[in-house]
Amino acid sequence: MYDLHLLFGEDRDALARFGQLLGQNGVGLEGGGLFGREAHFLVEEGEKARRLLLEAGFQVLAVRKPLIRRLKQERPGELGAIAARLAENGITLLTQYSDHANRLILLTDNDKLAAEVTTEWAPDAKAFPDRR
């Protein structure tokens, strides 16, 4: 999976053009959103999406592999726990959103270390230790 980071212009139809362009070319959106003029969307084919968007005149700021984690939804405070773990290890959380499979999508200033210190939230982690 890849996070597309874009800066949309003032065009009211930018999101519509974005979604239509990718959809017409077989690139599905797996999560993300528009936050003011900045957008982050999760796709499987990052380089294909980048090429299509650049050719169509979109401003693509970055395409990168995000850190994907899963929170135990029935346990209140999970987002706070993982955010605290990152902060305790000197990691700055740059972007956070969820995908369509209810996984946590994270972009940090140190994804390698972030991956190491959040293994208990890895999508394939079998146990969720009690952190209370």
C-alpha positions as CSV (number, residue, x, y, z in Angstrom):
1,M,0.0,0.0,0.0
2,Y,1.1,3.6,-0.7
3,D,0.0,6.9,0.7
4,L,-0.5,9.6,-1.9
5,H,0.0,13.1,-0.5
6,L,-1.4,15.8,-2.8
7,L,-2.1,19.5,-2.7
8,F,-5.4,20.3,-4.4
9,G,-5.8,23.7,-6.0
10,E,-8.8,26.0,-5.6
11,D,-10.8,24.1,-8.2
12,R,-14.1,22.9,-6.7
13,D,-14.0,19.8,-8.9
14,A,-10.5,18.8,-8.0
15,L,-11.6,15.9,-5.8
16,A,-14.1,14.7,-8.4
17,R,-11.5,14.9,-11.2
18,F,-9.0,13.0,-8.9
19,G,-11.4,10.2,-8.1
20,Q,-12.7,9.9,-11.7
21,L,-9.1,9.8,-13.1
22,L,-7.9,7.1,-10.8
23,G,-11.2,5.1,-11.1
24,Q,-11.1,5.2,-14.9
25,N,-7.6,3.8,-14.8
26,G,-8.3,1.0,-12.4
27,V,-6.7,2.6,-9.3
28,G,-8.9,2.0,-6.3
29,L,-8.9,4.2,-3.2
30,E,-8.4,2.1,0.0
31,G,-8.8,5.0,2.5
32,G,-7.8,8.6,3.2
33,G,-9.4,12.0,2.9
34,L,-9.2,15.6,2.1
35,F,-8.1,18.0,4.8
36,G,-8.5,21.6,3.5
37,R,-6.4,21.6,0.4
38,E,-4.2,18.7,1.4
39,A,-5.2,15.2,0.7
40,H,-3.9,11.8,1.7
41,F,-5.2,8.6,0.0
42,L,-4.2,5.0,0.3
43,V,-3.7,3.1,-3.0
44,E,-2.1,-0.2,-3.9
45,E,-0.4,1.1,-7.1
46,G,1.5,4.1,-5.9
47,E,3.7,4.7,-8.9
48,K,0.9,4.2,-11.4
49,A,-1.2,6.7,-9.4
50,R,1.6,9.2,-9.3
51,R,2.2,9.0,-13.0
52,L,-1.5,9.4,-13.8
53,L,-1.9,12.3,-11.5
54,L,1.2,14.2,-12.6
55,E,0.2,13.7,-16.3
56,A,-3.2,15.2,-15.4
57,G,-1.6,18.3,-13.7
58,F,-2.2,17.3,-10.1
59,Q,0.4,18.4,-7.5
60,V,1.7,15.2,-6.0
61,L,3.8,16.0,-2.9
62,A,4.8,12.5,-2.0
63,V,4.1,8.8,-2.5
64,R,5.4,6.6,0.3
65,K,4.7,3.4,2.1
66,P,2.9,4.1,5.3
67,L,3.1,2.3,8.6
68,I,-0.1,0.2,8.9
69,R,-1.4,-0.8,12.4
70,R,-4.6,-2.2,13.8
71,L,-6.2,-0.9,17.0
72,K,-8.3,-3.1,19.2
73,Q,-11.5,-1.1,18.6
74,E,-13.3,-2.4,21.7
75,R,-10.7,-1.0,24.0
76,P,-11.1,2.7,24.6
77,G,-7.9,4.7,24.5
78,E,-6.0,2.7,21.8
79,L,-5.3,5.7,19.6
80,G,-3.9,7.5,22.7
81,A,-1.8,4.5,23.6
82,I,-0.1,4.2,20.2
83,A,0.4,7.9,19.9
84,A,2.0,8.0,23.4
85,R,4.3,5.1,22.4
86,L,5.4,7.1,19.4
87,A,6.0,10.3,21.4
88,E,7.8,8.5,24.2
89,N,10.3,7.3,21.5
90,G,10.8,10.7,20.0
91,I,8.8,10.0,16.9
92,T,6.6,12.8,15.4
93,L,3.3,11.6,13.9
94,L,2.8,13.6,10.7
95,T,-0.4,12.0,9.4
96,Q,-2.9,9.6,10.7
97,Y,-6.1,8.2,9.1
98,S,-8.0,4.9,8.8
99,D,-8.4,2.7,5.7
100,H,-11.6,0.9,4.6
101,A,-10.5,-2.2,6.6
102,N,-10.4,-0.2,9.8
103,R,-6.6,-0.2,10.0
104,L,-4.6,2.8,11.2
105,I,-2.5,4.4,8.6
106,L,0.5,6.3,10.0
107,L,3.1,8.6,8.5
108,T,5.9,9.6,10.8
109,D,9.3,11.2,10.8
110,N,10.9,7.9,11.5
111,D,8.9,5.0,10.1
112,K,11.6,2.4,10.8
113,L,11.7,3.1,14.6
114,A,7.9,3.6,14.6
115,A,7.5,0.1,13.2
116,E,9.8,-1.3,15.9
117,V,8.0,0.3,18.8
118,T,4.5,-0.4,17.7
119,T,4.7,-4.1,16.8
120,E,2.0,-5.0,19.3
121,W,-0.4,-3.1,17.0
122,A,0.8,-4.8,13.9
123,P,-2.1,-6.1,11.8
124,D,-0.9,-9.7,12.3
125,A,-0.3,-9.4,16.1
126,K,-2.2,-12.1,17.9
127,A,-2.2,-10.6,21.3
128,F,-3.1,-7.2,22.6
129,P,-1.4,-6.9,26.0
130,D,-3.3,-5.0,28.7
131,R,-1.8,-1.5,28.7
132,R,-3.9,-0.1,31.5
